Amino acid sequence: MENLEGLFKKFVYTGVGLVALTKDRLQKTIDEMVKEDKISENEGKKMVTDFFKNTESKKNELEDQLKKVVDKAVSKFKYASSSSLEELANRIKVLEQLLKK
């Protein structure tokens, strides 16, 4: 389970890094285009805004898809819930106390 969680985190961090890198490159390209009068400053701002809106939308879609995949994978494993483990720990304590007597 920890490996799956670690893999998921690495995937998310990689995605965040790619978005940051893309944003930086996009911003530089737009700045150059504005400087060269190929586009207006307002057009450049709109492009960046649209990029972030689209990125946020895609991020949400990706999170939903990854959650479904993780939930499906986790459901295939049979593992004890934390409440079951806690109940067993309590039973062991009671048995240990009975054995001491």
C-alpha positions as CSV (number, residue, x, y, z in Angstrom):
1,M,0.0,0.0,0.0
2,E,2.8,2.4,0.8
3,N,4.5,1.8,-2.5
4,L,1.3,2.6,-4.3
5,E,0.9,5.8,-2.3
6,G,4.6,6.7,-2.9
7,L,4.1,6.2,-6.6
8,F,1.0,8.3,-6.6
9,K,2.8,11.1,-4.8
10,K,5.7,11.0,-7.3
11,F,3.3,11.1,-10.2
12,V,1.5,14.2,-8.8
13,Y,4.8,16.0,-8.0
14,T,6.1,15.3,-11.5
15,G,2.9,16.7,-12.9
16,V,3.2,19.8,-10.7
17,G,6.8,20.3,-11.8
18,L,5.8,20.0,-15.5
19,V,3.1,22.5,-15.1
20,A,5.5,24.9,-13.4
21,L,8.1,24.5,-16.1
22,T,5.5,24.9,-18.8
23,K,4.1,28.0,-17.1
24,D,7.6,29.6,-17.0
25,R,8.3,28.8,-20.6
26,L,4.9,30.1,-21.7
27,Q,5.4,33.3,-19.7
28,K,8.8,33.9,-21.3
29,T,7.4,33.3,-24.8
30,I,4.5,35.6,-24.2
31,D,6.8,38.3,-22.8
32,E,9.0,38.0,-25.9
33,M,5.9,38.3,-28.2
34,V,4.7,41.4,-26.4
35,K,8.2,42.9,-26.5
36,E,8.3,42.3,-30.3
37,D,4.8,43.7,-30.7
38,K,3.5,40.4,-32.1
39,I,0.7,40.4,-29.5
40,S,-0.7,43.0,-27.1
41,E,-0.1,42.9,-23.4
42,N,-3.8,42.2,-22.8
43,E,-3.7,39.3,-25.3
44,G,-0.7,37.9,-23.4
45,K,-2.5,38.2,-20.1
46,K,-5.5,36.4,-21.5
47,M,-3.3,33.6,-22.8
48,V,-1.8,33.0,-19.4
49,T,-5.2,33.2,-17.7
50,D,-6.6,30.7,-20.2
51,F,-3.7,28.4,-19.6
52,F,-4.2,28.4,-15.9
53,K,-8.0,27.8,-16.2
54,N,-7.3,24.9,-18.6
55,T,-4.6,23.5,-16.4
56,E,-6.8,23.7,-13.3
57,S,-9.6,21.9,-15.1
58,K,-7.3,19.2,-16.4
59,K,-5.7,18.8,-12.9
60,N,-9.2,18.2,-11.4
61,E,-10.0,15.6,-14.2
62,L,-6.6,13.9,-13.6
63,E,-7.2,13.8,-9.8
64,D,-10.6,12.2,-10.3
65,Q,-9.2,9.6,-12.7
66,L,-6.3,8.8,-10.4
67,K,-8.6,8.5,-7.4
68,K,-10.8,6.0,-9.3
69,V,-7.7,4.0,-10.3
70,V,-6.3,4.0,-6.7
71,D,-9.7,3.1,-5.2
72,K,-10.1,0.3,-7.7
73,A,-6.6,-1.0,-6.9
74,V,-7.0,-0.7,-3.1
75,S,-10.4,-2.5,-3.2
76,K,-8.6,-5.6,-4.7
77,F,-6.5,-5.9,-1.6
78,K,-7.7,-7.5,1.6
79,Y,-6.4,-5.6,4.6
80,A,-7.5,-4.9,8.1
81,S,-9.1,-1.6,8.8
82,S,-7.7,0.6,11.6
83,S,-10.8,-0.1,13.7
84,S,-10.3,-3.8,13.3
85,L,-6.7,-3.5,14.3
86,E,-7.6,-1.3,17.3
87,E,-10.2,-3.9,18.4
88,L,-7.6,-6.7,18.2
89,A,-5.1,-4.6,20.1
90,N,-7.7,-4.1,22.9
91,R,-8.5,-7.8,23.0
92,I,-4.8,-8.6,23.3
93,K,-4.4,-6.2,26.2
94,V,-7.3,-7.9,28.0
95,L,-5.9,-11.4,27.4
96,E,-2.4,-10.2,28.6
97,Q,-4.0,-8.9,31.8
98,L,-5.9,-12.2,32.3
99,L,-2.6,-14.1,31.8
100,K,-0.8,-12.0,34.4
101,K,-3.4,-12.9,37.0
